[in-house]
Amino acid sequence: MLNPKLKLNPKLFNQDVEQVPIRKGFGQGLLLAGEIDKNVVALCADLTESTQMHCFQRDLLKWE
């Protein structure tokens, strides 16, 4: 369902907005989701660096 209260950032097309790769946002979002919910699982074959999934592993996985 669409949320009519959601709005785009008004600075979206400004020249001073920092441009970052989508993969970095994916990795940060995955990390945030894992911090909020301990049941979040992330699977990856060999793209952990390029998708920034290594941050999830580094910061959240505590091997006993």
N, C-alpha and C positions, 0 to 999 in steps of 0.2 A: 504494500500500500504506500502511496505517496504521502508525504507529510507536508501539508500546505504551509506550515510554519518555517520550514527550512528555506534559507535564502543563500544565494551565492555571495561570496565575499565581494563587497563593492570595490575593493582594490585589485580585483582579479587581473585586470588588463593594465595596471599601472607599471611603469618602467622600473620602479624601485622595489617591486615584489621579488623576493628571492626565488629563483628557479632551481628546483632539485629534481633528481630523477624519480620516476614513479617507484622504482624498486626500493628506494630509500624510505619512501612513505609506507610501502608495504611492510618492510621490516619493522619500522617504528610502530605501525598499527598492530602488527602481530605481537610485538613485545607488550604493548599496552593491553591488548586483549588477554594475554597470558597473565599479566599482573592483576587484572580484574577478576579473571576466572581461572582457577587452577586446573580446570578440566580441559583447557584448550590444548590441542595436540597439533604439532606441525611436522609434516613429513616432506622430505626432499631427497632426491638422489645425489646429485653432485652440483647443485646450483646454490648452495647455502651462502656463498660469498656474494654472488651477483644479485641474489634476491634479498640480501641482508638478513637472512634467517639465522645466521651465526650469532646475532645479538640475542635472539631468543634463547638459544642454547647457552651462550656465555652467561647471561644474566639470570636465567630462571631455572636451569636444570642443575640440581645439586645431587650429584651421584653419591650414594651412601657406600 
